[in-house]
Amino acid sequence: MKHIQLLLLAIASTLIVAACDKQKAAVEANKDAAQDAIDIRKDSVNAAAHEAKTQTDINATVDKARIEANKDAVQAQLDADKKKAEADAAAEKAKIDAERK
């Protein structure tokens, strides 16, 4: 009789340990899945940040080119205005000289 009780106790213990191992394995699998999902999200965030930085660099380059082109256009206009003022002054001097004669 004692042997049967010991055998039943051993079987019950084995079943309990096996059930605990399955639960632990399920918990570990859930943990691994959550960590994998977090890693995938991190990779996605890093890729989006890299793309945003690249686009910002491109936009900055375009903006710098626009600023430089605008500066060149304004300088060209100022040079033209300066030459026009010089020409107007020369014409006015020539007019004055012509009126004296």
Summary of the structure (lengths in Angstrom):
residues: 101
radius of gyration: 43.4
end to end distance: 149.3
largest distance: 149.3
contacts: 195
relative contact order: 0.03
helix: 98%
strand: 0%
